[in-house]
Structure formats: C-alpha cells, structure tokens
Amino acid sequence: MSDTGPLKLKKTVVLVGMMGAGKTAVGRALAAKLHVPFLDSDAEIESAAAMSIAEIFERDGEPFFRDRETQVIDRLLEKERGILSTGGGAFLTERNRKLVSEKGVSVWLKADLGLLWNRVKHKDTRPLLRTANPYETLREIYEARVPIYEQADLAVEARPAYSIDDMAQKVLEALKGRPDVLETVT
C-alpha cells in the first residue's frame, strides 16, 4: 500500500490495553492523523452518569459499570467510524470482544509492567489500584489480562522512548497492513 493518497478508515479502531498504556492519548493523536472522530467509552459513561468511573464503581459496583460499558461500546461502534479508546477492563468481557470483532478492529497497546507502573503510580484516578499495595495489584491485573489482550486483532508495542505521536504512528503503520480497515484513497 503506498502512502500517496489520503487514508480512509473503513472500520472503527478500538484501542485496548491496560490502564496507563496510552489508549486515550494515542487515540486522540491517531484520530487527528486520520481526520476522524476520537471516541472514549469511559468519558461517554461518565458524561451519561454525571459522575466519575471511580464514583460509579463505588456507588453501583463493577458489574453495573461493565453492563453500562458494553452498552456504550455497542452504541459507539454503531456511530461514524473513528478511533475508540476503551477502559482497561472492557476487552476482558467476551461480549465486548465479540462486538469489537464484528463491528471494528482491536489494537492492543502492549506496554510492559514497568512502563505501566511508571505512568499510573502517582495517579489517584484508578479505582482498581486503591489497595494497600497498588504495584502488586497492578501486577496481578496485568498477569490476568495479558492473555486476553493477546486476542486483539493487532498488537503495537509501547516503549518508554516513544512519544504519543510516535506511538500513534506505530499504530497507523500496523493499520496500513489491514486493507479491510484502512485504505489509501487515490
């Protein structure tokens, strides 16, 4: 595929991966590169509920949140094509993986545990890390989720040296190998 013409997105690209992998930041940059909308399932849920994800978890519990998350992801996949950033747990649910597979393409932003910890250790916005030992909790979540993230259609490795723009470019390069997702318009 040549890089001579503008690119046309044929399916919504769904970014999956751990908290701190860069789904939102990379998603925004990728959407800008492709001139398509950026969608964020967590932001949509927060907007609809008029409360934060952490507050929803605390008030209604994780099962309630996961049900809302599936509804929002389904609705966003039905909208115009764009780049969709999902919460770290969204891809774990089989029904969400099926929705993404049917209506879009999943891209795992594959960051190692050390990089993730460096990005999340100073933030209090991660309800799952509000434990006595947040690093150990992150490690357990990471080890449990990696085999599921490996089921994504594409994987793009995150490295500490990559800027947000570098990472968006790496995702774009991976997508160029999928003519069912991205095509060059001549």
N, C-alpha and C positions, 0 to 999 in steps of 0.2 A: 504494500500500500504506500503510495507516495504521499508526501506532505505538501503537494502543490495547491490543493484547494482547501476551502473551509471544511470543517468537520461537522457532520450531522449525527446527533445522538439518536439512536433508534429504540433504545430501552433505557429505563431509569437505572442508574448505577447506585447500588446500595452499599455503603461503606459499613463494614462490620469489624469488630475487634474489641479489645479490652479498653477499659477506661484509661485515658491518657495516651491512647495510640495516635490521636490526632484526627479523629473522624470529622469533627466539626471544622477545625482549621483547614485541613486538607480539602474537605468537601467544599468549603467556600472558595478556596483558590482554584480548584478543579472546575467548579461551576462557572467562575469568571473566565477561565481559559476557553471553555466551550460555549460561553454565552447562553447558558441555560439556568433555570432557577435552582437555588440551593434550598433544600428542604431538610428540616431537622425534626425527627419524630419526638424527641424529648421536649423541644421547645413548643411543638404543637400540643402536646399533652399538658404542659404547664400552662399554656395560654387558655386551653379549654377549661382546665380545673381552677384557674386563677390561684395556683399555689405551686411551689417548687416540687420537684421529684422527691426530694427528701421529706417534705411535708406530706405528700401523698403516701409514701411508704409508711410514715409514722402513723397517719390517721387511718388509712384503709388497708395497709398491708401489701406485701409484694404480689400475691395472686391477683388482687384487684387491679394493681398497676399493670401487670402483664396482660390482663384482658383488654384494658384500655389501649395499651401499646399495640397489640395486634390489630385492633380496630383502626387506629391511626395509621399504621403502616399500610394496611389494605387500602385505606382512603387515599393516602399519598401516592401509592403505586398506580392508582386509577387516574390521578391528575396528569397534567402535562409531563413530558419526560424531563428529568432533571437529575441532580445529584442528591441522594437521600442519606443523611447521617442518622444512624440508629444508636440507641443506648447499648452499652456493652453486653447486656443480657438478652437483647432482642433476638439474636440469631440462635440462641440456645433452644428456643421453642420450635418444635418440629413444624407446627402450623405456620410460623413466620418464615422458616426456611423454604417451605413449600410455596408460600405466597411470592417470595422473592424470586424463586426459581421460575415460577410461571409467568411473572409479570416484569421481571428485571434481570439484573446480573449482580451477583455479590462479589465484592472485592474486600478481602481481608487485609487490613493494615497490620502487618505482622511485626510487632515490637517485642523485644525480649524483656524479661522481668526487670532487669536493672534499669533500662530506659524508662519503663512504665513507672517504677518506683520514684525515679528522679523527677518525673513530671507530676505525680499525684501526692507526694508525701507532705507538701505544705498546703494542701487544699482541704477545706472542710465541707466541700460540696458533694462528697461521695458517701452516700448513706451506708453502703456495704462495708466501708472502711472505718466506721465508727465503732471500733473494737479496742480491746486492751492492747493488742499487738497488730496494728494495721499492716505492717510488712508481711507478717505471717499470713494474715487474712488474704492479702493480695496474692501471695504465692499460691495459696490453696485455690483461690478462684482461678488464677492463671492456669494452674495444672489441670483443673477440671474442665476449663473451657477450650484450651488449645485443640484437643481432638475434634471438637465440634466446629471451631473456626476453620480447621483444615478442610472442611467440606465445602467451603466457599468456592465459587467458580474460578476466581483468580486470587493470588496472594502477592502482595507487594511488600518487600521488607523495608521496615523503617530503621534508620541508622541515626545515631546521635549527631553525626555531622550534617545530616540533611536539614535544610531549611524547609519551611512549609511549602514554598514554591518548588523546591527540588522534589519533595515527596509527591506533590500534585503532578509534576512532570513524569515521575516514575509510574504513577497510576495511569496517566494518559498513554504512555508508551505501552503499558500492558493492555490497555483497551484497544489500541490500534491493531492488535493481533486478533481481535474479535470483530469481523465484519458484520456479524449479526447485531452488534451493539453500537459500533462506531464506523461511519463510512466517510470517505473523502468525497465531497461534492465537487464535480468538475464543471 
